[in-house]
């Protein structure tokens, strides 16, 4: 007996037709969602730009000098620490206790200690303790490190003076933003919040910041952007 073999042409045509319909379906979906994708990409770009600008504007240089005072009160000059003549400073022990220190001209006079000390310099003011040393000697410099850090004081100032602060943030015309910061103790401050009917695009970023006693703490920066 001869085995009947059906034609495969019809099945091939069906597969090709189905594939074509599927491609047209995908193209249709693209044209439907493409405007929304453009808006999302635009807001994402604005958000990333504002985030970078905020982090830069809230940051300042921190110089950390570790010294070995050798028991005597110490005189640490600005030139040895490689910092400017108009910096603030705070001195701490390994257990984070604050050591008395005061500037005399361009020299930081540090009260006597027998253990290594961490000396912090910045153009942001610290809340330190006044010193009382005199006739002090130069300490042994163990290390000097410079870094860009976000400071609690600058965060607070940016919220208090938000209008002038905002003028230095790059954002396209027809766009706006707000931000809030949650400190390590749970306190949250914010600026620029508005009731808007437009879709708001936001992001939360974990941030390390330096407080008024040179403690390195963890907080959270929340940014929201929208377009009119």
C-alpha positions in Angstrom: 0.0 0.0 0.0 1.2 3.5 -0.7 1.3 5.9 2.2 -0.4 9.2 1.6 1.7 12.2 2.4 -0.1 15.5 2.9 1.2 18.8 1.5 3.4 20.8 3.9 2.9 24.1 1.9 -0.2 25.0 3.9 1.5 24.5 7.2 4.5 26.6 6.2 2.3 29.4 5.0 0.4 29.4 8.3 3.6 29.6 10.3 4.9 32.5 8.2 1.5 34.3 8.5 1.4 33.8 12.3 5.0 35.1 12.6 4.1 38.1 10.5 1.1 38.9 12.7 3.3 38.6 15.8 5.8 41.0 14.4 3.1 43.5 13.5 1.7 43.1 17.1 5.1 43.9 18.6 5.5 46.9 16.3 2.1 48.1 17.4 2.9 47.8 21.0 6.1 49.8 20.5 4.2 52.7 19.0 1.6 52.5 21.8 4.1 52.6 24.6 7.0 54.5 23.0 5.7 58.0 24.1 5.5 56.8 27.8 9.0 55.2 27.5 10.4 58.5 26.3 8.8 60.4 29.2 10.2 57.8 31.6 13.7 58.0 30.1 13.5 61.8 30.3 12.5 61.9 34.0 15.2 59.3 34.8 17.8 61.5 33.2 16.6 64.6 35.1 16.6 62.5 38.3 20.1 61.3 37.8 21.3 64.9 37.0 19.6 66.3 40.1 21.0 63.5 42.3 24.6 64.2 41.1 24.2 67.9 41.6 22.8 67.6 45.1 25.6 65.3 46.2 28.2 67.7 44.8 26.6 70.8 46.4 26.2 69.0 49.8 29.8 67.9 49.9 33.1 69.5 51.1 36.6 68.3 51.5 37.5 66.6 54.8 41.1 66.2 55.8 41.8 63.5 58.4 45.2 63.5 60.1 46.2 60.8 62.6 48.9 61.9 65.0 50.9 60.4 67.8 51.2 63.2 70.4 53.6 61.3 72.7 52.0 62.6 75.9 52.8 66.3 75.4 50.3 68.9 74.1 50.8 69.2 70.4 51.2 71.9 67.8 49.9 70.9 64.4 50.4 73.5 61.7 48.1 74.0 58.7 51.0 73.6 56.3 51.9 70.2 57.7 48.3 69.0 57.5 48.2 70.5 54.0 45.0 72.5 54.6 44.1 76.1 53.9 44.4 79.0 56.4 40.6 79.3 56.9 39.6 75.8 58.0 37.8 74.5 61.1 39.0 71.6 63.1 38.0 69.0 65.7 40.2 66.5 67.5 39.0 63.1 68.7 40.4 60.1 70.6 40.0 56.5 69.3 36.9 56.1 71.5 35.4 59.2 69.8 35.9 61.4 72.9 36.5 65.1 71.9 39.9 66.5 72.8 40.4 70.2 73.6 42.0 72.1 70.7 42.3 75.8 69.6 43.9 77.6 66.7 46.7 80.0 67.5 47.4 81.7 64.2 48.0 78.9 61.7 48.8 76.3 64.4 46.3 74.0 66.0 47.2 73.6 69.7 45.9 70.2 71.0 45.7 69.3 74.7 48.0 66.6 76.0 47.2 62.9 75.3 49.1 59.6 75.4 47.3 57.9 72.6 46.8 58.4 68.8 44.5 61.2 67.9 42.3 61.9 64.9 42.4 65.5 63.7 39.7 66.6 61.3 39.9 69.7 59.1 37.2 71.2 56.9 35.7 74.5 55.7 32.5 73.3 57.5 32.4 74.3 61.2 32.6 71.6 63.9 31.4 71.6 67.5 34.6 71.0 69.3 36.0 71.7 72.8 38.4 74.7 73.5 42.0 73.8 74.3 44.4 75.1 77.0 47.8 73.9 75.9 50.9 76.1 75.6 54.6 75.4 74.9 53.6 72.4 72.9 55.7 70.2 70.6 55.1 69.0 67.0 53.5 65.5 67.0 54.4 62.5 64.9 52.2 62.4 61.8 51.0 58.9 61.1 48.8 59.6 58.1 47.0 62.3 56.1 43.9 61.5 54.1 41.6 63.8 52.0 38.1 62.9 50.9 34.9 64.5 49.7 32.1 64.0 52.2 28.5 65.1 52.6 28.1 67.3 55.7 25.0 67.5 58.0 25.5 71.3 58.2 25.3 71.8 54.4 22.2 69.6 54.2 20.4 71.7 56.8 21.5 75.0 55.2 20.3 73.8 51.8 16.8 73.2 53.3 16.7 76.5 55.2 17.9 78.5 52.1 16.3 76.3 49.5 15.4 79.1 47.0 19.1 80.2 46.6 20.3 76.6 46.8 17.9 75.5 44.1 19.2 78.2 41.7 22.6 76.3 41.6 21.0 73.0 40.6 20.8 72.1 36.9 17.3 71.2 35.9 15.6 71.6 32.5 13.0 74.3 31.9 9.5 73.0 32.7 10.8 70.6 35.3 11.0 70.8 39.1 12.2 68.8 42.0 12.1 68.3 45.8 14.2 66.4 48.2 14.2 65.2 51.8 16.9 63.8 54.0 16.5 61.4 56.9 19.3 61.5 59.5 20.6 58.7 61.6 18.4 59.6 64.5 15.3 59.3 62.3 14.7 63.0 61.9 13.6 64.0 58.4 13.9 67.5 56.8 12.6 68.4 53.3 12.4 71.2 50.8 10.6 71.9 47.6 7.5 69.7 48.3 4.5 70.6 46.2 1.1 69.2 45.5 1.3 68.3 41.8 -1.1 66.5 39.5 1.7 65.3 37.2 3.4 62.0 37.6 6.2 62.2 40.1 9.4 60.2 39.5 11.6 59.5 42.6 14.5 57.7 44.1 15.8 56.9 47.6 19.6 56.8 48.1 21.5 55.7 51.2 24.1 58.4 52.1 27.0 58.6 54.5 27.4 62.1 56.0 29.6 63.9 58.6 27.9 65.5 61.6 29.1 68.5 63.6 31.3 66.3 65.8 33.0 64.6 62.8 31.0 61.3 63.2 30.4 59.4 60.0 26.7 58.5 60.0 24.2 56.8 57.7 21.2 58.6 56.3 18.8 58.5 53.3 18.4 61.1 50.6 15.0 61.0 48.7 14.6 63.0 45.5 11.5 63.6 43.5 11.2 65.2 40.0 8.3 66.1 37.8 7.6 68.0 34.6 4.8 70.5 33.8 
